[in-house]
Amino acid sequence: MNRIFVSLAAFAAVLPLGATAPPSVGEKAPDFKLSTPEGKSVRLSDVTSKGPVVLIVLRGYPGYQCPYCNRQVQDFIQKSQGFADAGARVVLVYPGPPQNLDVKANEFLADKKLPENFDLVLDPGYEFTNSYGLRWDAPHETAYPSTFLIDRQGVIFFSKIVKEHGGRTTAAEILDAMPKKPSR
């Protein structure tokens, strides 16, 4: 018992005061409501009620457009039919400082055509990022690149949080983790 307490105390000591731990597999994903650059509201609980959700947290705008984010999103766009076939919605979270974040997000989207089942939502001021415990609070950083798969009940069944720029999930990795529809 004392070892468990010491381990928990040691773990708590490395977390910044007031830090939130990211949600884990088996937990209900914290609900949120964010808007697209065009002003469309996206609420997680509304989206999950219709099918599984792939929630991808990008680095957003840390002072430049992240080349790793660009490659990751292009990969998901190229494999978008697989997500549509699985009945999944892909929600991309674009965090950053609130000033002109919509302009920066539109710059990010300039060379991309998001499929119907994709939304890019803004996280101005890191409210979502902080609530999910994903804030990468260092110069020229915004959020830890992360991917969550969430079922219709809002429960996380896949999670990958990367504490570096590379090593992100691929569309193929996520498609493999998606529930398989029964064949008829």
C-alpha positions as CSV (number, residue, x, y, z in Angstrom):
1,M,0.0,0.0,0.0
2,N,2.8,2.4,0.9
3,R,4.5,1.7,-2.5
4,I,1.3,2.6,-4.4
5,F,1.0,5.8,-2.4
6,V,4.6,6.7,-3.0
7,S,4.3,6.0,-6.8
8,L,1.1,8.1,-7.0
9,A,2.8,10.9,-5.1
10,A,5.8,10.8,-7.3
11,F,3.6,10.8,-10.4
12,A,1.6,13.8,-9.1
13,A,4.8,15.7,-8.4
14,V,5.7,15.7,-12.1
15,L,2.4,17.0,-13.2
16,P,2.0,20.7,-13.3
17,L,-0.3,22.0,-10.6
18,G,-3.9,21.8,-11.8
19,A,-3.0,19.7,-14.8
20,T,-5.6,17.4,-16.2
21,A,-4.6,13.9,-17.3
22,P,-5.6,12.9,-20.8
23,P,-8.7,10.6,-21.1
24,S,-7.8,6.9,-21.3
25,V,-9.1,3.9,-23.2
26,G,-12.3,2.7,-21.5
27,E,-13.2,6.2,-20.2
28,K,-16.0,8.4,-21.5
29,A,-14.5,11.2,-23.7
30,P,-15.1,14.6,-22.2
31,D,-17.8,16.3,-24.3
32,F,-17.0,19.6,-26.1
33,K,-18.5,22.0,-28.5
34,L,-16.1,23.8,-31.0
35,S,-16.7,25.6,-34.2
36,T,-15.3,25.3,-37.7
37,P,-13.6,28.3,-39.3
38,E,-17.0,28.9,-41.1
39,G,-18.8,29.0,-37.8
40,K,-20.5,25.5,-37.9
41,S,-20.8,24.1,-34.3
42,V,-19.6,20.6,-33.7
43,R,-20.5,18.9,-30.4
44,L,-18.8,15.6,-29.7
45,S,-21.9,14.0,-28.1
46,D,-24.0,14.8,-31.2
47,V,-21.4,13.3,-33.5
48,T,-20.8,10.1,-31.5
49,S,-24.6,9.5,-31.3
50,K,-24.4,8.9,-35.1
51,G,-21.4,6.6,-35.2
52,P,-17.8,6.2,-34.2
53,V,-15.6,9.3,-34.2
54,V,-11.9,9.7,-35.0
55,L,-10.7,12.6,-33.0
56,I,-7.4,14.0,-34.1
57,V,-5.7,16.7,-32.2
58,L,-3.2,18.6,-34.4
59,R,-0.5,21.0,-33.4
60,G,-2.6,23.7,-35.0
61,Y,-0.8,27.0,-35.3
62,P,2.4,27.1,-33.2
63,G,3.7,30.0,-35.2
64,Y,3.8,28.1,-38.5
65,Q,1.9,25.4,-40.4
66,C,3.1,22.1,-39.1
67,P,4.4,19.8,-42.0
68,Y,3.7,16.7,-39.9
69,C,0.1,17.8,-39.4
70,N,-0.2,18.4,-43.2
71,R,1.1,14.9,-44.0
72,Q,-1.1,13.3,-41.4
73,V,-4.3,15.1,-42.6
74,Q,-3.5,14.4,-46.3
75,D,-3.1,10.6,-45.4
76,F,-6.5,10.6,-43.7
77,I,-8.1,12.5,-46.6
78,Q,-6.7,9.9,-49.1
79,K,-8.2,7.1,-47.1
80,S,-11.5,8.9,-46.4
81,Q,-13.7,6.4,-48.1
82,G,-12.6,3.8,-45.5
83,F,-13.9,6.0,-42.8
84,A,-17.1,6.7,-44.7
85,D,-17.6,3.0,-45.2
86,A,-17.2,2.4,-41.4
87,G,-19.8,5.2,-40.7
88,A,-17.1,7.2,-38.9
89,R,-16.8,10.9,-38.6
90,V,-13.3,12.5,-38.5
91,V,-12.9,15.5,-36.3
92,L,-9.6,17.5,-36.6
93,V,-8.9,19.9,-33.7
94,Y,-6.8,22.9,-34.6
95,P,-5.5,24.7,-31.5
96,G,-3.7,28.0,-31.2
97,P,-3.7,31.5,-29.9
98,P,-7.2,33.0,-30.4
99,Q,-6.1,36.0,-32.6
100,N,-6.7,35.1,-36.3
101,L,-6.9,31.3,-35.6
102,D,-9.6,31.0,-38.2
103,V,-7.4,32.7,-40.8
104,K,-4.5,30.3,-39.9
105,A,-6.9,27.3,-40.1
106,N,-8.0,28.3,-43.5
107,E,-4.4,28.6,-44.6
108,F,-3.9,25.1,-43.4
109,L,-6.9,23.9,-45.4
110,A,-5.9,25.8,-48.5
111,D,-4.4,22.8,-50.3
112,K,-7.0,20.3,-48.9
113,K,-10.5,19.3,-49.7
114,L,-12.1,17.9,-46.6
115,P,-14.6,15.0,-47.3
116,E,-18.2,15.3,-46.1
117,N,-17.5,13.2,-43.1
118,F,-14.6,15.4,-41.9
119,D,-14.7,18.6,-39.8
120,L,-11.8,20.8,-38.8
121,V,-12.7,22.7,-35.6
122,L,-10.9,25.5,-33.8
123,D,-9.6,25.5,-30.3
124,P,-8.8,29.2,-29.7
125,G,-7.0,29.7,-26.4
126,Y,-6.5,26.0,-25.8
127,E,-9.7,25.4,-23.7
128,F,-10.3,22.0,-25.3
129,T,-6.5,21.1,-25.3
130,N,-6.3,21.9,-21.6
131,S,-9.5,20.0,-20.8
132,Y,-8.1,16.9,-22.5
133,G,-4.7,17.3,-20.8
134,L,-2.9,17.7,-24.1
135,R,-1.3,21.1,-23.8
136,W,2.3,21.1,-25.0
137,D,3.3,24.3,-23.2
138,A,6.7,25.1,-24.6
139,P,7.9,27.8,-27.1
140,H,6.5,27.1,-30.6
141,E,4.2,24.3,-29.3
142,T,0.5,24.1,-28.8
143,A,-0.8,20.5,-28.2
144,Y,0.6,17.0,-28.2
145,P,-0.4,15.3,-31.5
146,S,-3.1,12.8,-30.4
147,T,-5.7,10.5,-31.8
148,F,-8.7,9.0,-30.1
149,L,-11.3,6.6,-31.4
150,I,-14.6,7.1,-29.7
151,D,-17.7,4.8,-29.9
152,R,-21.4,5.7,-30.1
153,Q,-21.6,5.7,-26.3
154,G,-18.8,8.3,-26.1
155,V,-16.3,5.8,-24.8
156,I,-12.7,5.9,-26.0
157,F,-11.5,2.6,-27.4
158,F,-8.2,3.7,-28.9
159,S,-5.8,6.4,-27.8
160,K,-2.4,7.5,-29.0
161,I,-0.7,10.6,-27.6
162,V,2.7,11.5,-29.1
163,K,5.1,13.8,-27.2
164,E,7.1,14.7,-30.3
165,H,6.3,16.0,-33.7
166,G,6.5,12.6,-35.6
167,G,5.3,9.2,-34.8
168,R,1.6,10.0,-35.3
169,T,-1.2,7.6,-36.2
170,T,-1.7,6.8,-39.8
171,A,-5.1,6.4,-41.5
172,A,-4.3,2.6,-42.0
173,E,-3.6,2.2,-38.3
174,I,-6.9,3.8,-37.4
175,L,-8.9,1.9,-40.0
176,D,-7.5,-1.4,-38.6
177,A,-8.6,-0.3,-35.1
178,M,-12.2,0.5,-36.3
179,P,-15.0,-1.9,-35.4
180,K,-15.7,-4.2,-38.3
181,K,-19.3,-4.1,-39.7
182,P,-20.8,-7.6,-39.8
183,S,-21.0,-9.0,-43.3
184,R,-24.3,-10.1,-44.6
